[in-house]
Amino acid sequence: NKRIAELSRDDLIRVEGKVSEATGGGNYVVLLDNGVSVLARLSGKMKKFNIRILVGDRVTVAVSPYDLTHGLITHRQKL
């Protein structure tokens, strides 16, 4: 069973959604466009460049095909 950090970028499923809750520590609850809610954390590059995510932001989440309940926020959409 691979962990999300060990997968290549091609193996991840990219979906868009809206941040519905900030749980602290870089973790967020994201409501995806298909109606599924996932727990997502910030990717390393977003932490490195100090990109802030607020409730209501549109984001792109990379979800592992092995565990569809957890994801990695890889991009914040510009408004």
mmCIF file of the N, C-alpha and C atoms, coordinates in Angstrom:
data_MODEL
# 
_entry.id   MODEL 
# 
loop_
_atom_site.group_PDB 
_atom_site.id 
_atom_site.type_symbol 
_atom_site.label_atom_id 
_atom_site.label_alt_id 
_atom_site.label_comp_id 
_atom_site.label_asym_id 
_atom_site.label_entity_id 
_atom_site.label_seq_id 
_atom_site.pdbx_PDB_ins_code 
_atom_site.Cartn_x 
_atom_site.Cartn_y 
_atom_site.Cartn_z 
_atom_site.occupancy 
_atom_site.B_iso_or_equiv 
_atom_site.pdbx_formal_charge 
_atom_site.auth_seq_id 
_atom_site.auth_comp_id 
_atom_site.auth_asym_id 
_atom_site.auth_atom_id 
_atom_site.pdbx_PDB_model_num 
ATOM 1   N N  . ASN A 1 1  ? 0.844   -1.183 0.000   1.00 0.00 ? 1  ASN A N  1 
ATOM 2   C CA . ASN A 1 1  ? 0.000   0.000  0.000   1.00 0.00 ? 1  ASN A CA 1 
ATOM 3   C C  . ASN A 1 1  ? 0.887   1.242  0.000   1.00 0.00 ? 1  ASN A C  1 
ATOM 4   N N  . LYS A 1 2  ? 0.792   2.044  -1.042  1.00 0.00 ? 2  LYS A N  1 
ATOM 5   C CA . LYS A 1 2  ? 1.623   3.240  -1.155  1.00 0.00 ? 2  LYS A CA 1 
ATOM 6   C C  . LYS A 1 2  ? 1.005   4.385  -0.380  1.00 0.00 ? 2  LYS A C  1 
ATOM 7   N N  . ARG A 1 3  ? 1.833   5.224  0.179   1.00 0.00 ? 3  ARG A N  1 
ATOM 8   C CA . ARG A 1 3  ? 1.363   6.450  0.816   1.00 0.00 ? 3  ARG A CA 1 
ATOM 9   C C  . ARG A 1 3  ? 1.324   7.537  -0.240  1.00 0.00 ? 3  ARG A C  1 
ATOM 10  N N  . ILE A 1 4  ? 0.591   8.614  0.034   1.00 0.00 ? 4  ILE A N  1 
ATOM 11  C CA . ILE A 1 4  ? 0.405   9.667  -0.971  1.00 0.00 ? 4  ILE A CA 1 
ATOM 12  C C  . ILE A 1 4  ? 1.720   10.334 -1.346  1.00 0.00 ? 4  ILE A C  1 
ATOM 13  N N  . ALA A 1 5  ? 2.666   10.425 -0.412  1.00 0.00 ? 5  ALA A N  1 
ATOM 14  C CA . ALA A 1 5  ? 3.938   11.077 -0.705  1.00 0.00 ? 5  ALA A CA 1 
ATOM 15  C C  . ALA A 1 5  ? 4.834   10.200 -1.583  1.00 0.00 ? 5  ALA A C  1 
ATOM 16  N N  . GLU A 1 6  ? 4.578   8.890  -1.623  1.00 0.00 ? 6  GLU A N  1 
ATOM 17  C CA . GLU A 1 6  ? 5.425   7.977  -2.379  1.00 0.00 ? 6  GLU A CA 1 
ATOM 18  C C  . GLU A 1 6  ? 4.932   7.765  -3.805  1.00 0.00 ? 6  GLU A C  1 
ATOM 19  N N  . LEU A 1 7  ? 3.750   8.266  -4.137  1.00 0.00 ? 7  LEU A N  1 
ATOM 20  C CA . LEU A 1 7  ? 3.219   8.099  -5.476  1.00 0.00 ? 7  LEU A CA 1 
ATOM 21  C C  . LEU A 1 7  ? 3.843   9.113  -6.424  1.00 0.00 ? 7  LEU A C  1 
ATOM 22  N N  . SER A 1 8  ? 3.940   8.736  -7.681  1.00 0.00 ? 8  SER A N  1 
ATOM 23  C CA . SER A 1 8  ? 4.393   9.718  -8.657  1.00 0.00 ? 8  SER A CA 1 
ATOM 24  C C  . SER A 1 8  ? 3.233   10.658 -8.968  1.00 0.00 ? 8  SER A C  1 
ATOM 25  N N  . ARG A 1 9  ? 3.521   11.801 -9.533  1.00 0.00 ? 9  ARG A N  1 
ATOM 26  C CA . ARG A 1 9  ? 2.471   12.775 -9.823  1.00 0.00 ? 9  ARG A CA 1 
ATOM 27  C C  . ARG A 1 9  ? 1.472   12.246 -10.835 1.00 0.00 ? 9  ARG A C  1 
ATOM 28  N N  . ASP A 1 10 ? 1.901   11.337 -11.699 1.00 0.00 ? 10 ASP A N  1 
ATOM 29  C CA . ASP A 1 10 ? 1.000   10.797 -12.712 1.00 0.00 ? 10 ASP A CA 1 
ATOM 30  C C  . ASP A 1 10 ? -0.051  9.870  -12.109 1.00 0.00 ? 10 ASP A C  1 
ATOM 31  N N  . ASP A 1 11 ? 0.234   9.281  -10.939 1.00 0.00 ? 11 ASP A N  1 
ATOM 32  C CA . ASP A 1 11 ? -0.689  8.340  -10.310 1.00 0.00 ? 11 ASP A CA 1 
ATOM 33  C C  . ASP A 1 11 ? -1.823  9.031  -9.561  1.00 0.00 ? 11 ASP A C  1 
ATOM 34  N N  . LEU A 1 12 ? -1.670  10.307 -9.251  1.00 0.00 ? 12 LEU A N  1 
ATOM 35  C CA . LEU A 1 12 ? -2.667  11.011 -8.454  1.00 0.00 ? 12 LEU A CA 1 
ATOM 36  C C  . LEU A 1 12 ? -3.820  11.499 -9.319  1.00 0.00 ? 12 LEU A C  1 
ATOM 37  N N  . ILE A 1 13 ? -5.016  11.528 -8.730  1.00 0.00 ? 13 ILE A N  1 
ATOM 38  C CA . ILE A 1 13 ? -6.205  12.014 -9.414  1.00 0.00 ? 13 ILE A CA 1 
ATOM 39  C C  . ILE A 1 13 ? -6.386  13.475 -9.024  1.00 0.00 ? 13 ILE A C  1 
ATOM 40  N N  . ARG A 1 14 ? -6.448  14.355 -10.013 1.00 0.00 ? 14 ARG A N  1 
ATOM 41  C CA . ARG A 1 14 ? -6.600  15.781 -9.732  1.00 0.00 ? 14 ARG A CA 1 
ATOM 42  C C  . ARG A 1 14 ? -8.063  16.181 -9.877  1.00 0.00 ? 14 ARG A C  1 
ATOM 43  N N  . VAL A 1 15 ? -8.597  16.780 -8.816  1.00 0.00 ? 15 VAL A N  1 
ATOM 44  C CA . VAL A 1 15 ? -9.979  17.250 -8.826  1.00 0.00 ? 15 VAL A CA 1 
ATOM 45  C C  . VAL A 1 15 ? -10.023 18.645 -8.215  1.00 0.00 ? 15 VAL A C  1 
ATOM 46  N N  . GLU A 1 16 ? -11.046 19.396 -8.566  1.00 0.00 ? 16 GLU A N  1 
ATOM 47  C CA . GLU A 1 16 ? -11.195 20.742 -8.028  1.00 0.00 ? 16 GLU A CA 1 
ATOM 48  C C  . GLU A 1 16 ? -12.310 20.759 -7.011  1.00 0.00 ? 16 GLU A C  1 
ATOM 49  N N  . GLY A 1 17 ? -12.199 21.703 -6.074  1.00 0.00 ? 17 GLY A N  1 
ATOM 50  C CA . GLY A 1 17 ? -13.216 21.826 -5.043  1.00 0.00 ? 17 GLY A CA 1 
ATOM 51  C C  . GLY A 1 17 ? -13.097 23.142 -4.316  1.00 0.00 ? 17 GLY A C  1 
ATOM 52  N N  . LYS A 1 18 ? -13.894 23.277 -3.273  1.00 0.00 ? 18 LYS A N  1 
ATOM 53  C CA . LYS A 1 18 ? -13.954 24.497 -2.495  1.00 0.00 ? 18 LYS A CA 1 
ATOM 54  C C  . LYS A 1 18 ? -13.646 24.165 -1.041  1.00 0.00 ? 18 LYS A C  1 
ATOM 55  N N  . VAL A 1 19 ? -12.773 24.952 -0.413  1.00 0.00 ? 19 VAL A N  1 
ATOM 56  C CA . VAL A 1 19 ? -12.412 24.730 0.988   1.00 0.00 ? 19 VAL A CA 1 
ATOM 57  C C  . VAL A 1 19 ? -13.620 25.064 1.858   1.00 0.00 ? 19 VAL A C  1 
ATOM 58  N N  . SER A 1 20 ? -14.069 24.083 2.651   1.00 0.00 ? 20 SER A N  1 
ATOM 59  C CA . SER A 1 20 ? -15.245 24.307 3.489   1.00 0.00 ? 20 SER A CA 1 
ATOM 60  C C  . SER A 1 20 ? -14.884 24.507 4.953   1.00 0.00 ? 20 SER A C  1 
ATOM 61  N N  . GLU A 1 21 ? -13.684 24.056 5.358   1.00 0.00 ? 21 GLU A N  1 
ATOM 62  C CA . GLU A 1 21 ? -13.293 24.191 6.764   1.00 0.00 ? 21 GLU A CA 1 
ATOM 63  C C  . GLU A 1 21 ? -11.775 24.128 6.874   1.00 0.00 ? 21 GLU A C  1 
ATOM 64  N N  . ALA A 1 22 ? -11.211 24.970 7.759   1.00 0.00 ? 22 ALA A N  1 
ATOM 65  C CA . ALA A 1 22 ? -9.784  24.927 8.063   1.00 0.00 ? 22 ALA A CA 1 
ATOM 66  C C  . ALA A 1 22 ? -9.643  24.285 9.445   1.00 0.00 ? 22 ALA A C  1 
ATOM 67  N N  . THR A 1 23 ? -9.008  23.116 9.514   1.00 0.00 ? 23 THR A N  1 
ATOM 68  C CA . THR A 1 23 ? -8.924  22.387 10.779  1.00 0.00 ? 23 THR A CA 1 
ATOM 69  C C  . THR A 1 23 ? -7.639  22.685 11.534  1.00 0.00 ? 23 THR A C  1 
ATOM 70  N N  . GLY A 1 24 ? -6.737  23.490 10.952  1.00 0.00 ? 24 GLY A N  1 
ATOM 71  C CA . GLY A 1 24 ? -5.498  23.849 11.633  1.00 0.00 ? 24 GLY A CA 1 
ATOM 72  C C  . GLY A 1 24 ? -4.348  22.943 11.248  1.00 0.00 ? 24 GLY A C  1 
ATOM 73  N N  . GLY A 1 25 ? -3.147  23.460 11.403  1.00 0.00 ? 25 GLY A N  1 
ATOM 74  C CA . GLY A 1 25 ? -1.951  22.674 11.096  1.00 0.00 ? 25 GLY A CA 1 
ATOM 75  C C  . GLY A 1 25 ? -1.765  22.395 9.625   1.00 0.00 ? 25 GLY A C  1 
ATOM 76  N N  . GLY A 1 26 ? -2.340  23.219 8.760   1.00 0.00 ? 26 GLY A N  1 
ATOM 77  C CA . GLY A 1 26 ? -2.203  22.992 7.325   1.00 0.00 ? 26 GLY A CA 1 
ATOM 78  C C  . GLY A 1 26 ? -3.170  21.962 6.784   1.00 0.00 ? 26 GLY A C  1 
ATOM 79  N N  . ASN A 1 27 ? -4.165  21.554 7.566   1.00 0.00 ? 27 ASN A N  1 
ATOM 80  C CA . ASN A 1 27 ? -5.180  20.602 7.123   1.00 0.00 ? 27 ASN A CA 1 
ATOM 81  C C  . ASN A 1 27 ? -6.484  21.329 6.847   1.00 0.00 ? 27 ASN A C  1 
ATOM 82  N N  . TYR A 1 28 ? -7.175  20.892 5.798   1.00 0.00 ? 28 TYR A N  1 
ATOM 83  C CA . TYR A 1 28 ? -8.419  21.524 5.378   1.00 0.00 ? 28 TYR A CA 1 
ATOM 84  C C  . TYR A 1 28 ? -9.420  20.458 4.978   1.00 0.00 ? 28 TYR A C  1 
ATOM 85  N N  . VAL A 1 29 ? -10.698 20.770 5.150   1.00 0.00 ? 29 VAL A N  1 
ATOM 86  C CA . VAL A 1 29 ? -11.763 19.935 4.612   1.00 0.00 ? 29 VAL A CA 1 
ATOM 87  C C  . VAL A 1 29 ? -12.199 20.593 3.307   1.00 0.00 ? 29 VAL A C  1 
ATOM 88  N N  . VAL A 1 30 ? -12.132 19.830 2.215   1.00 0.00 ? 30 VAL A N  1 
ATOM 89  C CA . VAL A 1 30 ? -12.445 20.358 0.887   1.00 0.00 ? 30 VAL A CA 1 
ATOM 90  C C  . VAL A 1 30 ? -13.652 19.609 0.342   1.00 0.00 ? 30 VAL A C  1 
ATOM 91  N N  . LEU A 1 31 ? -14.667 20.363 -0.092  1.00 0.00 ? 31 LEU A N  1 
ATOM 92  C CA . LEU A 1 31 ? -15.834 19.782 -0.741  1.00 0.00 ? 31 LEU A CA 1 
ATOM 93  C C  . LEU A 1 31 ? -15.560 19.789 -2.238  1.00 0.00 ? 31 LEU A C  1 
ATOM 94  N N  . LEU A 1 32 ? -15.386 18.612 -2.801  1.00 0.00 ? 32 LEU A N  1 
ATOM 95  C CA . LEU A 1 32 ? -15.049 18.494 -4.219  1.00 0.00 ? 32 LEU A CA 1 
ATOM 96  C C  . LEU A 1 32 ? -16.267 18.775 -5.083  1.00 0.00 ? 32 LEU A C  1 
ATOM 97  N N  . ASP A 1 33 ? -16.032 19.048 -6.365  1.00 0.00 ? 33 ASP A N  1 
ATOM 98  C CA . ASP A 1 33 ? -17.111 19.362 -7.295  1.00 0.00 ? 33 ASP A CA 1 
ATOM 99  C C  . ASP A 1 33 ? -18.064 18.192 -7.492  1.00 0.00 ? 33 ASP A C  1 
ATOM 100 N N  . ASN A 1 34 ? -17.599 16.962 -7.235  1.00 0.00 ? 34 ASN A N  1 
ATOM 101 C CA . ASN A 1 34 ? -18.470 15.792 -7.385  1.00 0.00 ? 34 ASN A CA 1 
ATOM 102 C C  . ASN A 1 34 ? -19.267 15.498 -6.117  1.00 0.00 ? 34 ASN A C  1 
ATOM 103 N N  . GLY A 1 35 ? -19.173 16.377 -5.103  1.00 0.00 ? 35 GLY A N  1 
ATOM 104 C CA . GLY A 1 35 ? -19.976 16.221 -3.896  1.00 0.00 ? 35 GLY A CA 1 
ATOM 105 C C  . GLY A 1 35 ? -19.302 15.481 -2.761  1.00 0.00 ? 35 GLY A C  1 
ATOM 106 N N  . VAL A 1 36 ? -18.102 14.957 -2.978  1.00 0.00 ? 36 VAL A N  1 
ATOM 107 C CA . VAL A 1 36 ? -17.375 14.207 -1.954  1.00 0.00 ? 36 VAL A CA 1 
ATOM 108 C C  . VAL A 1 36 ? -16.542 15.174 -1.118  1.00 0.00 ? 36 VAL A C  1 
ATOM 109 N N  . SER A 1 37 ? -16.485 14.934 0.178   1.00 0.00 ? 37 SER A N  1 
ATOM 110 C CA . SER A 1 37 ? -15.692 15.760 1.081   1.00 0.00 ? 37 SER A CA 1 
ATOM 111 C C  . SER A 1 37 ? -14.416 14.999 1.441   1.00 0.00 ? 37 SER A C  1 
ATOM 112 N N  . VAL A 1 38 ? -13.259 15.657 1.317   1.00 0.00 ? 38 VAL A N  1 
ATOM 113 C CA . VAL A 1 38 ? -11.981 15.018 1.626   1.00 0.00 ? 38 VAL A CA 1 
ATOM 114 C C  . VAL A 1 38 ? -11.191 15.877 2.602   1.00 0.00 ? 38 VAL A C  1 
ATOM 115 N N  . LEU A 1 39 ? -10.339 15.226 3.380   1.00 0.00 ? 39 LEU A N  1 
ATOM 116 C CA . LEU A 1 39 ? -9.401  15.924 4.252   1.00 0.00 ? 39 LEU A CA 1 
ATOM 117 C C  . LEU A 1 39 ? -8.122  16.117 3.455   1.00 0.00 ? 39 LEU A C  1 
ATOM 118 N N  . ALA A 1 40 ? -7.723  17.369 3.252   1.00 0.00 ? 40 ALA A N  1 
ATOM 119 C CA . ALA A 1 40 ? -6.552  17.663 2.422   1.00 0.00 ? 40 ALA A CA 1 
ATOM 120 C C  . ALA A 1 40 ? -5.558  18.500 3.214   1.00 0.00 ? 40 ALA A C  1 
ATOM 121 N N  . ARG A 1 41 ? -4.273  18.286 2.898   1.00 0.00 ? 41 ARG A N  1 
ATOM 122 C CA . ARG A 1 41 ? -3.236  19.083 3.531   1.00 0.00 ? 41 ARG A CA 1 
ATOM 123 C C  . ARG A 1 41 ? -2.483  19.844 2.448   1.00 0.00 ? 41 ARG A C  1 
ATOM 124 N N  . LEU A 1 42 ? -1.727  20.850 2.876   1.00 0.00 ? 42 LEU A N  1 
ATOM 125 C CA . LEU A 1 42 ? -0.973  21.658 1.920   1.00 0.00 ? 42 LEU A CA 1 
ATOM 126 C C  . LEU A 1 42 ? 0.213   20.879 1.372   1.00 0.00 ? 42 LEU A C  1 
ATOM 127 N N  . SER A 1 43 ? 0.514   21.091 0.117   1.00 0.00 ? 43 SER A N  1 
ATOM 128 C CA . SER A 1 43 ? 1.700   20.470 -0.462  1.00 0.00 ? 43 SER A CA 1 
ATOM 129 C C  . SER A 1 43 ? 2.945   21.220 0.018   1.00 0.00 ? 43 SER A C  1 
ATOM 130 N N  . GLY A 1 44 ? 4.087   20.628 -0.148  1.00 0.00 ? 44 GLY A N  1 
ATOM 131 C CA . GLY A 1 44 ? 5.346   21.209 0.310   1.00 0.00 ? 44 GLY A CA 1 
ATOM 132 C C  . GLY A 1 44 ? 5.674   22.536 -0.348  1.00 0.00 ? 44 GLY A C  1 
ATOM 133 N N  . LYS A 1 45 ? 5.396   22.655 -1.654  1.00 0.00 ? 45 LYS A N  1 
ATOM 134 C CA . LYS A 1 45 ? 5.682   23.910 -2.355  1.00 0.00 ? 45 LYS A CA 1 
ATOM 135 C C  . LYS A 1 45 ? 4.791   25.041 -1.838  1.00 0.00 ? 45 LYS A C  1 
ATOM 136 N N  . MET A 1 46 ? 3.556   24.718 -1.492  1.00 0.00 ? 46 MET A N  1 
ATOM 137 C CA . MET A 1 46 ? 2.655   25.760 -0.988  1.00 0.00 ? 46 MET A CA 1 
ATOM 138 C C  . MET A 1 46 ? 3.095   26.224 0.391   1.00 0.00 ? 46 MET A C  1 
ATOM 139 N N  . LYS A 1 47 ? 3.643   25.317 1.186   1.00 0.00 ? 47 LYS A N  1 
ATOM 140 C CA . LYS A 1 47 ? 4.192   25.698 2.488   1.00 0.00 ? 47 LYS A CA 1 
ATOM 141 C C  . LYS A 1 47 ? 5.462   26.530 2.300   1.00 0.00 ? 47 LYS A C  1 
ATOM 142 N N  . LYS A 1 48 ? 6.301   26.095 1.359   1.00 0.00 ? 48 LYS A N  1 
ATOM 143 C CA . LYS A 1 48 ? 7.581   26.759 1.121   1.00 0.00 ? 48 LYS A CA 1 
ATOM 144 C C  . LYS A 1 48 ? 7.379   28.211 0.689   1.00 0.00 ? 48 LYS A C  1 
ATOM 145 N N  . PHE A 1 49 ? 6.424   28.451 -0.195  1.00 0.00 ? 49 PHE A N  1 
ATOM 146 C CA . PHE A 1 49 ? 6.196   29.796 -0.706  1.00 0.00 ? 49 PHE A CA 1 
ATOM 147 C C  . PHE A 1 49 ? 5.125   30.545 0.073   1.00 0.00 ? 49 PHE A C  1 
ATOM 148 N N  . ASN A 1 50 ? 4.718   29.989 1.217   1.00 0.00 ? 50 ASN A N  1 
ATOM 149 C CA . ASN A 1 50 ? 3.840   30.670 2.170   1.00 0.00 ? 50 ASN A CA 1 
ATOM 150 C C  . ASN A 1 50 ? 2.515   31.091 1.544   1.00 0.00 ? 50 ASN A C  1 
ATOM 151 N N  . ILE A 1 51 ? 1.904   30.183 0.763   1.00 0.00 ? 51 ILE A N  1 
ATOM 152 C CA . ILE A 1 51 ? 0.626   30.464 0.123   1.00 0.00 ? 51 ILE A CA 1 
ATOM 153 C C  . ILE A 1 51 ? -0.486  30.183 1.125   1.00 0.00 ? 51 ILE A C  1 
ATOM 154 N N  . ARG A 1 52 ? -1.326  31.183 1.369   1.00 0.00 ? 52 ARG A N  1 
ATOM 155 C CA . ARG A 1 52 ? -2.398  31.080 2.353   1.00 0.00 ? 52 ARG A CA 1 
ATOM 156 C C  . ARG A 1 52 ? -3.678  30.567 1.697   1.00 0.00 ? 52 ARG A C  1 
ATOM 157 N N  . ILE A 1 53 ? -4.364  29.706 2.404   1.00 0.00 ? 53 ILE A N  1 
ATOM 158 C CA . ILE A 1 53 ? -5.636  29.169 1.952   1.00 0.00 ? 53 ILE A CA 1 
ATOM 159 C C  . ILE A 1 53 ? -6.696  29.598 2.954   1.00 0.00 ? 53 ILE A C  1 
ATOM 160 N N  . LEU A 1 54 ? -7.802  30.149 2.460   1.00 0.00 ? 54 LEU A N  1 
ATOM 161 C CA . LEU A 1 54 ? -8.902  30.570 3.315   1.00 0.00 ? 54 LEU A CA 1 
ATOM 162 C C  . LEU A 1 54 ? -10.150 29.749 2.991   1.00 0.00 ? 54 LEU A C  1 
ATOM 163 N N  . VAL A 1 55 ? -11.077 29.705 3.933   1.00 0.00 ? 55 VAL A N  1 
ATOM 164 C CA . VAL A 1 55 ? -12.349 29.023 3.695   1.00 0.00 ? 55 VAL A CA 1 
ATOM 165 C C  . VAL A 1 55 ? -13.059 29.731 2.551   1.00 0.00 ? 55 VAL A C  1 
ATOM 166 N N  . GLY A 1 56 ? -13.529 28.959 1.580   1.00 0.00 ? 56 GLY A N  1 
ATOM 167 C CA . GLY A 1 56 ? -14.190 29.516 0.406   1.00 0.00 ? 56 GLY A CA 1 
ATOM 168 C C  . GLY A 1 56 ? -13.315 29.561 -0.821  1.00 0.00 ? 56 GLY A C  1 
ATOM 169 N N  . ASP A 1 57 ? -12.007 29.351 -0.685  1.00 0.00 ? 57 ASP A N  1 
ATOM 170 C CA . ASP A 1 57 ? -11.097 29.353 -1.831  1.00 0.00 ? 57 ASP A CA 1 
ATOM 171 C C  . ASP A 1 57 ? -11.330 28.124 -2.705  1.00 0.00 ? 57 ASP A C  1 
ATOM 172 N N  . ARG A 1 58 ? -11.185 28.314 -4.016  1.00 0.00 ? 58 ARG A N  1 
ATOM 173 C CA . ARG A 1 58 ? -11.224 27.189 -4.957  1.00 0.00 ? 58 ARG A CA 1 
ATOM 174 C C  . ARG A 1 58 ? -9.813  26.626 -5.048  1.00 0.00 ? 58 ARG A C  1 
ATOM 175 N N  . VAL A 1 59 ? -9.680  25.318 -4.915  1.00 0.00 ? 59 VAL A N  1 
ATOM 176 C CA . VAL A 1 59 ? -8.367  24.682 -4.922  1.00 0.00 ? 59 VAL A CA 1 
ATOM 177 C C  . VAL A 1 59 ? -8.386  23.443 -5.809  1.00 0.00 ? 59 VAL A C  1 
ATOM 178 N N  . THR A 1 60 ? -7.194  23.033 -6.234  1.00 0.00 ? 60 THR A N  1 
ATOM 179 C CA . THR A 1 60 ? -7.000  21.763 -6.921  1.00 0.00 ? 60 THR A CA 1 
ATOM 180 C C  . THR A 1 60 ? -6.407  20.789 -5.926  1.00 0.00 ? 60 THR A C  1 
ATOM 181 N N  . VAL A 1 61 ? -7.016  19.610 -5.815  1.00 0.00 ? 61 VAL A N  1 
ATOM 182 C CA . VAL A 1 61 ? -6.586  18.603 -4.845  1.00 0.00 ? 61 VAL A CA 1 
ATOM 183 C C  . VAL A 1 61 ? -6.133  17.364 -5.603  1.00 0.00 ? 61 VAL A C  1 
ATOM 184 N N  . ALA A 1 62 ? -4.976  16.845 -5.239  1.00 0.00 ? 62 ALA A N  1 
ATOM 185 C CA . ALA A 1 62 ? -4.480  15.585 -5.789  1.00 0.00 ? 62 ALA A CA 1 
ATOM 186 C C  . ALA A 1 62 ? -4.850  14.488 -4.801  1.00 0.00 ? 62 ALA A C  1 
ATOM 187 N N  . VAL A 1 63 ? -5.653  13.530 -5.263  1.00 0.00 ? 63 VAL A N  1 
ATOM 188 C CA . VAL A 1 63 ? -6.165  12.461 -4.401  1.00 0.00 ? 63 VAL A CA 1 
ATOM 189 C C  . VAL A 1 63 ? -5.539  11.149 -4.835  1.00 0.00 ? 63 VAL A C  1 
ATOM 190 N N  . SER A 1 64 ? -5.136  10.354 -3.863  1.00 0.00 ? 64 SER A N  1 
ATOM 191 C CA . SER A 1 64 ? -4.571  9.044  -4.144  1.00 0.00 ? 64 SER A CA 1 
ATOM 192 C C  . SER A 1 64 ? -5.673  8.079  -4.572  1.00 0.00 ? 64 SER A C  1 
ATOM 193 N N  . PRO A 1 65 ? -5.439  7.259  -5.589  1.00 0.00 ? 65 PRO A N  1 
ATOM 194 C CA . PRO A 1 65 ? -6.455  6.278  -5.975  1.00 0.00 ? 65 PRO A CA 1 
ATOM 195 C C  . PRO A 1 65 ? -6.633  5.175  -4.925  1.00 0.00 ? 65 PRO A C  1 
ATOM 196 N N  . TYR A 1 66 ? -5.701  5.065  -3.998  1.00 0.00 ? 66 TYR A N  1 
ATOM 197 C CA . TYR A 1 66 ? -5.781  4.036  -2.965  1.00 0.00 ? 66 TYR A CA 1 
ATOM 198 C C  . TYR A 1 66 ? -6.598  4.482  -1.764  1.00 0.00 ? 66 TYR A C  1 
ATOM 199 N N  . ASP A 1 67 ? -6.634  5.786  -1.498  1.00 0.00 ? 67 ASP A N  1 
ATOM 200 C CA . ASP A 1 67 ? -7.388  6.318  -0.363  1.00 0.00 ? 67 ASP A CA 1 
ATOM 201 C C  . ASP A 1 67 ? -8.062  7.604  -0.814  1.00 0.00 ? 67 ASP A C  1 
ATOM 202 N N  . LEU A 1 68 ? -9.348  7.510  -1.148  1.00 0.00 ? 68 LEU A N  1 
ATOM 203 C CA . LEU A 1 68 ? -10.061 8.638  -1.728  1.00 0.00 ? 68 LEU A CA 1 
ATOM 204 C C  . LEU A 1 68 ? -10.564 9.631  -0.688  1.00 0.00 ? 68 LEU A C  1 
ATOM 205 N N  . THR A 1 69 ? -10.201 9.429  0.585   1.00 0.00 ? 69 THR A N  1 
ATOM 206 C CA . THR A 1 69 ? -10.665 10.337 1.630   1.00 0.00 ? 69 THR A CA 1 
ATOM 207 C C  . THR A 1 69 ? -9.604  11.360 2.019   1.00 0.00 ? 69 THR A C  1 
ATOM 208 N N  . HIS A 1 70 ? -8.379  11.211 1.520   1.00 0.00 ? 70 HIS A N  1 
ATOM 209 C CA . HIS A 1 70 ? -7.296  12.135 1.841   1.00 0.00 ? 70 HIS A CA 1 
ATOM 210 C C  . HIS A 1 70 ? -6.708  12.690 0.549   1.00 0.00 ? 70 HIS A C  1 
ATOM 211 N N  . GLY A 1 71 ? -6.232  13.930 0.637   1.00 0.00 ? 71 GLY A N  1 
ATOM 212 C CA . GLY A 1 71 ? -5.666  14.544 -0.552  1.00 0.00 ? 71 GLY A CA 1 
ATOM 213 C C  . GLY A 1 71 ? -4.587  15.548 -0.209  1.00 0.00 ? 71 GLY A C  1 
ATOM 214 N N  . LEU A 1 72 ? -4.049  16.151 -1.249  1.00 0.00 ? 72 LEU A N  1 
ATOM 215 C CA . LEU A 1 72 ? -2.962  17.105 -1.141  1.00 0.00 ? 72 LEU A CA 1 
ATOM 216 C C  . LEU A 1 72 ? -3.347  18.333 -1.964  1.00 0.00 ? 72 LEU A C  1 
ATOM 217 N N  . ILE A 1 73 ? -3.423  19.508 -1.321  1.00 0.00 ? 73 ILE A N  1 
ATOM 218 C CA . ILE A 1 73 ? -3.770  20.730 -2.034  1.00 0.00 ? 73 ILE A CA 1 
ATOM 219 C C  . ILE A 1 73 ? -2.543  21.173 -2.824  1.00 0.00 ? 73 ILE A C  1 
ATOM 220 N N  . THR A 1 74 ? -2.676  21.207 -4.145  1.00 0.00 ? 74 THR A N  1 
ATOM 221 C CA . THR A 1 74 ? -1.532  21.529 -4.990  1.00 0.00 ? 74 THR A CA 1 
ATOM 222 C C  . THR A 1 74 ? -1.619  22.904 -5.633  1.00 0.00 ? 74 THR A C  1 
ATOM 223 N N  . HIS A 1 75 ? -2.817  23.505 -5.664  1.00 0.00 ? 75 HIS A N  1 
ATOM 224 C CA . HIS A 1 75 ? -2.963  24.781 -6.358  1.00 0.00 ? 75 HIS A CA 1 
ATOM 225 C C  . HIS A 1 75 ? -4.169  25.527 -5.810  1.00 0.00 ? 75 HIS A C  1 
ATOM 226 N N  . ARG A 1 76 ? -4.023  26.839 -5.634  1.00 0.00 ? 76 ARG A N  1 
ATOM 227 C CA . ARG A 1 76 ? -5.151  27.705 -5.260  1.00 0.00 ? 76 ARG A CA 1 
ATOM 228 C C  . ARG A 1 76 ? -5.550  28.500 -6.490  1.00 0.00 ? 76 ARG A C  1 
ATOM 229 N N  . GLN A 1 77 ? -6.818  28.461 -6.837  1.00 0.00 ? 77 GLN A N  1 
ATOM 230 C CA . GLN A 1 77 ? -7.305  29.150 -8.032  1.00 0.00 ? 77 GLN A CA 1 
ATOM 231 C C  . GLN A 1 77 ? -7.308  30.654 -7.800  1.00 0.00 ? 77 GLN A C  1 
ATOM 232 N N  . LYS A 1 78 ? -6.937  31.398 -8.824  1.00 0.00 ? 78 LYS A N  1 
ATOM 233 C CA . LYS A 1 78 ? -7.001  32.850 -8.745  1.00 0.00 ? 78 LYS A CA 1 
ATOM 234 C C  . LYS A 1 78 ? -8.423  33.291 -9.047  1.00 0.00 ? 78 LYS A C  1 
ATOM 235 N N  . LEU A 1 79 ? -8.863  34.309 -8.330  1.00 0.00 ? 79 LEU A N  1 
ATOM 236 C CA . LEU A 1 79 ? -10.238 34.801 -8.534  1.00 0.00 ? 79 LEU A CA 1 
ATOM 237 C C  . LEU A 1 79 ? -10.293 35.900 -9.566  1.00 0.00 ? 79 LEU A C  1 
# 
